[in-house]
Amino acid sequence: MAQMALNLKAALEARDTGVQRVASKNSVFISTMCGIARLLCRQKGSITADDLREEATKRGLEPTHFNCWGALCRSPEWKRYFEFVGYTKSRQVRGHGNRICVYRLKNEF
């Protein structure tokens, strides 16, 4: 049992290190997408990753690594402005109908 706990801890640390690395190389993309997400949220009331990916495609925006999408929702800027409100199924083919998070702007903004 102790070995599993150590393996889990190491795995989580490696994940977090990877997220930080991707985020640092995509800081402009993350900041831009947070701004776009705020605009979309004001228009629609809530947003999902599908909404953000569609908008990024329309604007010709793309991160340097696909894991940046996960780093976006873990960023301090994201946590400052958005709150989790539930789940929905992905509309995108590559999402395979998986469950994705729904966010809205926090009340103070």
MODELLER restraints for C-alpha pairs under 7 A, 6 or more apart:
rsr = mdl.restraints
at = mdl.atoms
rsr.add(forms.Gaussian(group=physical.xy_distance, feature=features.Distance(at['CA:19:A'], at['CA:71:A']), mean=5.54, stdev=0.5))
rsr.add(forms.Gaussian(group=physical.xy_distance, feature=features.Distance(at['CA:22:A'], at['CA:65:A']), mean=6.99, stdev=0.5))
rsr.add(forms.Gaussian(group=physical.xy_distance, feature=features.Distance(at['CA:22:A'], at['CA:67:A']), mean=6.97, stdev=0.5))
rsr.add(forms.Gaussian(group=physical.xy_distance, feature=features.Distance(at['CA:22:A'], at['CA:68:A']), mean=5.84, stdev=0.5))
rsr.add(forms.Gaussian(group=physical.xy_distance, feature=features.Distance(at['CA:23:A'], at['CA:68:A']), mean=6.22, stdev=0.5))
rsr.add(forms.Gaussian(group=physical.xy_distance, feature=features.Distance(at['CA:23:A'], at['CA:71:A']), mean=5.71, stdev=0.5))
rsr.add(forms.Gaussian(group=physical.xy_distance, feature=features.Distance(at['CA:26:A'], at['CA:63:A']), mean=6.35, stdev=0.5))
rsr.add(forms.Gaussian(group=physical.xy_distance, feature=features.Distance(at['CA:26:A'], at['CA:64:A']), mean=6.79, stdev=0.5))
rsr.add(forms.Gaussian(group=physical.xy_distance, feature=features.Distance(at['CA:29:A'], at['CA:63:A']), mean=6.27, stdev=0.5))
rsr.add(forms.Gaussian(group=physical.xy_distance, feature=features.Distance(at['CA:30:A'], at['CA:72:A']), mean=5.49, stdev=0.5))
rsr.add(forms.Gaussian(group=physical.xy_distance, feature=features.Distance(at['CA:34:A'], at['CA:78:A']), mean=6.25, stdev=0.5))
rsr.add(forms.Gaussian(group=physical.xy_distance, feature=features.Distance(at['CA:37:A'], at['CA:52:A']), mean=6.69, stdev=0.5))
rsr.add(forms.Gaussian(group=physical.xy_distance, feature=features.Distance(at['CA:40:A'], at['CA:47:A']), mean=6.93, stdev=0.5))
rsr.add(forms.Gaussian(group=physical.xy_distance, feature=features.Distance(at['CA:41:A'], at['CA:47:A']), mean=5.87, stdev=0.5))
rsr.add(forms.Gaussian(group=physical.xy_distance, feature=features.Distance(at['CA:41:A'], at['CA:104:A']), mean=6.20, stdev=0.5))
rsr.add(forms.Gaussian(group=physical.xy_distance, feature=features.Distance(at['CA:41:A'], at['CA:105:A']), mean=6.53, stdev=0.5))
rsr.add(forms.Gaussian(group=physical.xy_distance, feature=features.Distance(at['CA:45:A'], at['CA:104:A']), mean=6.33, stdev=0.5))
rsr.add(forms.Gaussian(group=physical.xy_distance, feature=features.Distance(at['CA:46:A'], at['CA:102:A']), mean=6.55, stdev=0.5))
rsr.add(forms.Gaussian(group=physical.xy_distance, feature=features.Distance(at['CA:46:A'], at['CA:103:A']), mean=5.45, stdev=0.5))
rsr.add(forms.Gaussian(group=physical.xy_distance, feature=features.Distance(at['CA:46:A'], at['CA:104:A']), mean=4.46, stdev=0.5))
rsr.add(forms.Gaussian(group=physical.xy_distance, feature=features.Distance(at['CA:47:A'], at['CA:102:A']), mean=5.65, stdev=0.5))
rsr.add(forms.Gaussian(group=physical.xy_distance, feature=features.Distance(at['CA:47:A'], at['CA:103:A']), mean=5.38, stdev=0.5))
rsr.add(forms.Gaussian(group=physical.xy_distance, feature=features.Distance(at['CA:47:A'], at['CA:104:A']), mean=6.43, stdev=0.5))
rsr.add(forms.Gaussian(group=physical.xy_distance, feature=features.Distance(at['CA:48:A'], at['CA:101:A']), mean=6.05, stdev=0.5))
rsr.add(forms.Gaussian(group=physical.xy_distance, feature=features.Distance(at['CA:48:A'], at['CA:102:A']), mean=4.92, stdev=0.5))
rsr.add(forms.Gaussian(group=physical.xy_distance, feature=features.Distance(at['CA:48:A'], at['CA:103:A']), mean=6.40, stdev=0.5))
rsr.add(forms.Gaussian(group=physical.xy_distance, feature=features.Distance(at['CA:50:A'], at['CA:90:A']), mean=6.60, stdev=0.5))
rsr.add(forms.Gaussian(group=physical.xy_distance, feature=features.Distance(at['CA:50:A'], at['CA:91:A']), mean=6.78, stdev=0.5))
rsr.add(forms.Gaussian(group=physical.xy_distance, feature=features.Distance(at['CA:50:A'], at['CA:92:A']), mean=6.70, stdev=0.5))
rsr.add(forms.Gaussian(group=physical.xy_distance, feature=features.Distance(at['CA:56:A'], at['CA:62:A']), mean=6.70, stdev=0.5))
rsr.add(forms.Gaussian(group=physical.xy_distance, feature=features.Distance(at['CA:72:A'], at['CA:78:A']), mean=6.84, stdev=0.5))
rsr.add(forms.Gaussian(group=physical.xy_distance, feature=features.Distance(at['CA:81:A'], at['CA:105:A']), mean=5.70, stdev=0.5))
rsr.add(forms.Gaussian(group=physical.xy_distance, feature=features.Distance(at['CA:81:A'], at['CA:106:A']), mean=5.68, stdev=0.5))
rsr.add(forms.Gaussian(group=physical.xy_distance, feature=features.Distance(at['CA:82:A'], at['CA:103:A']), mean=6.12, stdev=0.5))
rsr.add(forms.Gaussian(group=physical.xy_distance, feature=features.Distance(at['CA:82:A'], at['CA:104:A']), mean=5.52, stdev=0.5))
rsr.add(forms.Gaussian(group=physical.xy_distance, feature=features.Distance(at['CA:82:A'], at['CA:105:A']), mean=4.56, stdev=0.5))
rsr.add(forms.Gaussian(group=physical.xy_distance, feature=features.Distance(at['CA:82:A'], at['CA:106:A']), mean=5.26, stdev=0.5))
rsr.add(forms.Gaussian(group=physical.xy_distance, feature=features.Distance(at['CA:83:A'], at['CA:103:A']), mean=5.42, stdev=0.5))
rsr.add(forms.Gaussian(group=physical.xy_distance, feature=features.Distance(at['CA:83:A'], at['CA:104:A']), mean=5.60, stdev=0.5))
rsr.add(forms.Gaussian(group=physical.xy_distance, feature=features.Distance(at['CA:83:A'], at['CA:105:A']), mean=6.23, stdev=0.5))
rsr.add(forms.Gaussian(group=physical.xy_distance, feature=features.Distance(at['CA:83:A'], at['CA:106:A']), mean=5.76, stdev=0.5))
rsr.add(forms.Gaussian(group=physical.xy_distance, feature=features.Distance(at['CA:84:A'], at['CA:101:A']), mean=6.88, stdev=0.5))
rsr.add(forms.Gaussian(group=physical.xy_distance, feature=features.Distance(at['CA:84:A'], at['CA:102:A']), mean=6.01, stdev=0.5))
rsr.add(forms.Gaussian(group=physical.xy_distance, feature=features.Distance(at['CA:84:A'], at['CA:103:A']), mean=4.56, stdev=0.5))
rsr.add(forms.Gaussian(group=physical.xy_distance, feature=features.Distance(at['CA:84:A'], at['CA:104:A']), mean=6.71, stdev=0.5))
rsr.add(forms.Gaussian(group=physical.xy_distance, feature=features.Distance(at['CA:85:A'], at['CA:102:A']), mean=5.67, stdev=0.5))
rsr.add(forms.Gaussian(group=physical.xy_distance, feature=features.Distance(at['CA:85:A'], at['CA:103:A']), mean=5.47, stdev=0.5))
rsr.add(forms.Gaussian(group=physical.xy_distance, feature=features.Distance(at['CA:85:A'], at['CA:104:A']), mean=6.83, stdev=0.5))
rsr.add(forms.Gaussian(group=physical.xy_distance, feature=features.Distance(at['CA:86:A'], at['CA:101:A']), mean=5.92, stdev=0.5))
rsr.add(forms.Gaussian(group=physical.xy_distance, feature=features.Distance(at['CA:86:A'], at['CA:102:A']), mean=5.22, stdev=0.5))
rsr.add(forms.Gaussian(group=physical.xy_distance, feature=features.Distance(at['CA:87:A'], at['CA:99:A']), mean=6.12, stdev=0.5))
rsr.add(forms.Gaussian(group=physical.xy_distance, feature=features.Distance(at['CA:87:A'], at['CA:100:A']), mean=5.46, stdev=0.5))
rsr.add(forms.Gaussian(group=physical.xy_distance, feature=features.Distance(at['CA:87:A'], at['CA:101:A']), mean=4.58, stdev=0.5))
rsr.add(forms.Gaussian(group=physical.xy_distance, feature=features.Distance(at['CA:87:A'], at['CA:102:A']), mean=5.40, stdev=0.5))
rsr.add(forms.Gaussian(group=physical.xy_distance, feature=features.Distance(at['CA:88:A'], at['CA:99:A']), mean=5.50, stdev=0.5))
rsr.add(forms.Gaussian(group=physical.xy_distance, feature=features.Distance(at['CA:88:A'], at['CA:100:A']), mean=5.51, stdev=0.5))
rsr.add(forms.Gaussian(group=physical.xy_distance, feature=features.Distance(at['CA:88:A'], at['CA:101:A']), mean=6.47, stdev=0.5))
rsr.add(forms.Gaussian(group=physical.xy_distance, feature=features.Distance(at['CA:88:A'], at['CA:102:A']), mean=6.77, stdev=0.5))
rsr.add(forms.Gaussian(group=physical.xy_distance, feature=features.Distance(at['CA:89:A'], at['CA:97:A']), mean=5.13, stdev=0.5))
rsr.add(forms.Gaussian(group=physical.xy_distance, feature=features.Distance(at['CA:89:A'], at['CA:98:A']), mean=5.41, stdev=0.5))
rsr.add(forms.Gaussian(group=physical.xy_distance, feature=features.Distance(at['CA:89:A'], at['CA:99:A']), mean=4.55, stdev=0.5))
rsr.add(forms.Gaussian(group=physical.xy_distance, feature=features.Distance(at['CA:89:A'], at['CA:100:A']), mean=5.90, stdev=0.5))
rsr.add(forms.Gaussian(group=physical.xy_distance, feature=features.Distance(at['CA:90:A'], at['CA:96:A']), mean=6.93, stdev=0.5))
rsr.add(forms.Gaussian(group=physical.xy_distance, feature=features.Distance(at['CA:90:A'], at['CA:97:A']), mean=4.75, stdev=0.5))
rsr.add(forms.Gaussian(group=physical.xy_distance, feature=features.Distance(at['CA:90:A'], at['CA:98:A']), mean=5.52, stdev=0.5))
rsr.add(forms.Gaussian(group=physical.xy_distance, feature=features.Distance(at['CA:90:A'], at['CA:99:A']), mean=6.14, stdev=0.5))
rsr.add(forms.Gaussian(group=physical.xy_distance, feature=features.Distance(at['CA:90:A'], at['CA:100:A']), mean=6.03, stdev=0.5))
rsr.add(forms.Gaussian(group=physical.xy_distance, feature=features.Distance(at['CA:91:A'], at['CA:97:A']), mean=6.40, stdev=0.5))
